[in-house]
Amino acid sequence: MEHDAIALVREQHPAWRLLRADNAALVLSFLGHHFIEENRGATASSELVSRLDDELYVQNAGAEHPRYPRGPAEYLDQWSDAGWLRRFYPAGSDEVHYDALPSLERAYGWVTSLQARAFVGTESRLQMVIELLRQIVHGTESNPEARLDELRRRRAAIDAEIAATEAGEVALLDATALRERYQQVASTARELLSDFREVEENFRALDRSARERIASWEGGKGDLLTDLVGSRADIGSSDQGRSFQAFYDFLMSEQRQDELSELLHRTEQLDALQADSRLRHIHYDWAEAAERTQQTVRQISEQLRRFLDDQVWLENRRVLELVRQIEAAALAHRDQPPDLHLDVDEPGLPIALPFERPLYDVRPPARVDSLLDPEADADVDVTALFAQTFVDQARLAENIRSVVPPRSSALLTDIIQLFPLQHGLAEIVAYLALGDEDITVRMDEHDETYIDLAGDLEDPAGASDFADTEIAAVVVDIGDGAGAHGPGADDRPTRRVRLPKVTVSRR
């Protein structure tokens, strides 16, 4: 960077201003511990003021002159104005909340990196670099023979390791290699949490720009909607959006969560390591931070809906004003109508002959017989009355609660794999129509998923119980497909349902 660019960053970047502040130690120690070390999200002002008041009491105790003479609320307002905290009112709350900004995360990370390290691992990072390069090279290889050679090489290495293990030759990592790899895991995990704040702030900046365009827009509503919808699509199509979505889908897999929990638990049991308490539930912290980022993205869609509602209300109000003006003008000129001198050209005189009208026709009285013929009553088929399908939505909600922990999400396909369908298509529509207080069903129109229905589960008519919901319209394109377990595995016919990717979340 050039001299002038560095000087500009020094004056304008909030992270650099934080490092130059007189109370930087208080800001980094208090906010860093609350928002970064404890991985807390938005916090109510009453709770944060109480905790800061305790911290100020500890720091000022025993000093002749207080080191920090201001009150906790004044400090929080000052830190918000400086760009280290975000001050806002969340939806449904009338109390101010505070949340950390990426500038605080960067300054805190840089200060913690200045601490002396007794051990600096290099070998594990070199292996990680080589592995990433290998993924880049072989992941872009289009020659099938070259890819087969690489797969054979990896298979040969695995076979050699299996043979050595069967012979009793087990190569174990020593204490140094364990500490080095664990240090790399802890560093990467904390950096990933830090990156989420920056990703969330980037999405929030896009949301603010959308609100600013709506507030200052003077053109047509269609042009503005085109602009905003394009901006919303740019989030998902950008490198950052695609990478975040891939991470979110990977993390929300139940299999991946179980694997991470098992690996972290077994790592903590190793005697050669001094386990970091923050890594014990780091995957849940990732999921919570990712959900906050997803919520920021959803705010843009909610802003579009509110804009449309406001526009409809304004247009209806304008129509009522015009009608009232017309009525007032008509009443004002009722007694003395204006002489407009209007001439209406009429091409001809209407001719109506008396005999063209129809004669009066006396209708016979209607005879109503409510008694059924005994023979006709005996032939009535009542089996259709007892063939209705009932889907217990309470049972479906309990299935979701038993799989998805609070403040987490899972794919609908994963839930169906754990709890197989009992009523076919009607049960899928019932999942989409769930509306419990703690369960939210979201659909991603940019991605698709497939669910196979066995022949004994086919019940398209069962979905009529939910036909009055708009959600039922997303179940599309039901056609013949392959068997659930391959050709020949089962003689039952299988049908495939194609619908957008569905994510189920719990609050």
Buried (B, 14 or more C-beta within 10 A) or exposed (E): EEEEEEEEEEEEBBBBBBBEBEBBEBBBBBBBBBBBBEBBBBBBBEBBBEBBEEBBEEBEEEEEEEEBEEEBBEBBBBBBEBBBBBBBEEEEEEEBBBBBBBBBBBBBBBBEEEEEEEEEBEEBBEEEEEEEEEEEEBEEEEEEEEEEEBEEEEEEEEEEEEEEEEEEEEEEEEEEBBBBBBBBBBEEBBEBBBBBBBBBBBBBEBBEEBBEBBEEBEEEEEEBBEBBEEBBEEBBEEEEBEEBBEBBBEBBBBEEBEEBBEEBEEBEEBEEBEBBEBBBBBBBBBBBBBBBBBBBBBBBEEBBEEBEEEBEEEEEEEEEEEEEEEEEEEEEEEEEEEEEEEEEEEEEEEEEEEEEEEEEEEEEEEEEEEEEEEEEEEEEEEEEEEEEBEBEBEEBBEBBBEBBEEBBBBBBEBBBEEBEBEBBBBBBBBBBBBEBEEBBBBBBEEEEBEBBBBEEBBBBBBBBBBEEBEBBEBBEEBEEBEBEEEEEEEEEEBBBBBBBBBBBBBE
